[in-house]
Amino acid sequence: MSDQGFVVDTPNGIFFFQLASLKAQVRLENLGMKSRGKSRTAIAKRLFGLPPNTKRDTVISYLQDAMNVLQANKDQHPKDLFGCEVNPVTGGGW
């Protein structure tokens, strides 16, 4: 067995990992899993400025599209790609 792990230490990589995690959580909500606090679907809708009646499948496709944009533009900062000063997933700074 290998004890090697990985480190995500770039803003682009961190945001990509957050989006991947959010996408997985929305999929689990789609299967019926519950969580405390705000639903992950509501968080993702706020992230993309989607209306409240947006279907979860559409939210998942938006998350996947954002992940594709991040992968295609690995050298650019997420705030330059998505035009926001505050990280919308965490609410904190970049």
Residue, then its C-alpha position, 0 to 999 in steps of 0.5 A: m500500500s502507498d501512503q502517498g496523498f495529494v495536495v490541492d494548493t492553488p485557488n483553481g484547484i481548491f475551487f474545483f474540489q469544492l465544486a466536485s464536492l458540491k456536485a456529489q452532495v447535490r446528487l445525493e440529495n437527488l437520491g433522497m439524502k438529507s443534510r443539516g442547514k441549507s440544502r446543497t442544491a440551494i447553495a449551488k443555485r445561489l452560486f450560479g444565480l439560478p431561480p428557486n424552481t430550477k431542477r436538480d439535474t440542471v444544477i448538476s449540469y451547471l456544476q459540471d460545466a463550471m468544473n469543465v471551465l476550471q479544467a480548461n483554464k487551469d492558469q486563471h484564478p477562479k474570480d477572474l473566470f467567474g467574476c466574483e470577489v468572494n468565494p460563493v461556496t464558502g462565503g469567504g475570500w479567495 
